[in-house]
């Protein structure tokens, strides 16, 4: 590897606020925010929208979509039934 062209690879905390879950890993991602971790050290923290703690694939739960409401809205807007000739 060429020296001086690669970003710094260091410990970073990724935090999923929706699931109240955080994990410490190594990354090249940067952040101005910091958090004190369980080991007493301070690390940069990056807030994420989804993680393994909140994603339906990993948790085994599915989110319910309002498909009935969508169908009713479509029928109200465009009428019921197919094209009549």
C-alpha positions in Angstrom: 0.0 0.0 0.0 1.2 3.5 -0.8 1.6 5.5 2.4 -0.4 8.7 2.9 -3.3 8.0 0.4 -5.5 5.9 2.6 -8.0 7.3 5.2 -7.4 6.6 8.9 -8.9 3.2 10.0 -9.9 3.6 13.6 -12.6 2.5 16.2 -16.0 4.1 15.6 -19.3 3.6 17.4 -22.4 3.1 15.1 -25.7 3.9 16.9 -29.2 3.0 15.9 -31.4 5.4 17.8 -34.7 3.7 16.8 -33.6 0.4 18.4 -31.5 1.9 21.2 -28.6 -0.2 20.0 -24.9 0.7 19.5 -21.8 -1.3 18.5 -18.1 -0.5 18.4 -16.2 -1.5 15.2 -13.4 -0.2 13.1 -14.1 2.1 10.2 -12.8 4.9 8.0 -16.0 6.9 8.6 -15.7 10.3 10.3 -17.9 12.2 12.6 -17.8 15.4 14.8 -19.9 13.8 17.5 -18.3 11.6 20.2 -19.6 9.2 22.8 -18.1 7.6 25.9 -18.1 3.9 25.4 -18.5 1.1 28.0 -14.7 0.8 28.3 -14.3 4.4 29.4 -12.8 5.7 26.1 -14.3 8.3 23.9 -15.0 7.4 20.2 -16.6 9.1 17.3 -20.3 8.2 16.9 -22.3 7.8 13.7 -26.1 7.6 13.9 -27.6 5.2 11.4 -31.2 4.7 10.3 -31.2 1.0 10.3 -29.0 -1.7 11.8 -29.2 -5.4 12.5 -31.2 -4.6 15.6 -34.0 -2.8 13.8 -34.0 -4.3 10.3 -36.9 -6.8 9.7 -34.7 -9.3 8.0 -32.5 -9.7 11.1 -35.1 -9.3 13.8 -37.6 -11.7 12.2 -40.5 -9.2 12.4 -42.2 -7.6 9.5 -43.7 -4.2 9.2 -47.3 -4.1 8.3 -48.1 -2.1 5.2 -51.5 -0.4 4.9 -52.4 -2.1 1.6 -56.1 -2.1 2.4 -56.0 1.7 2.7 -54.2 2.0 -0.6 -56.7 -0.1 -2.4 -59.6 1.8 -1.0 -58.0 5.1 -1.9 -57.4 3.8 -5.5 -61.0 2.7 -5.8 -62.3 6.1 -4.5 -60.1 7.9 -6.9 -60.6 5.8 -10.1 -63.9 4.0 -9.4 -64.5 0.3 -8.8 -64.2 -2.4 -11.5 -62.5 -2.7 -14.8 -63.1 -1.0 -18.1 -66.6 -1.5 -19.6 -67.0 -1.2 -23.3 
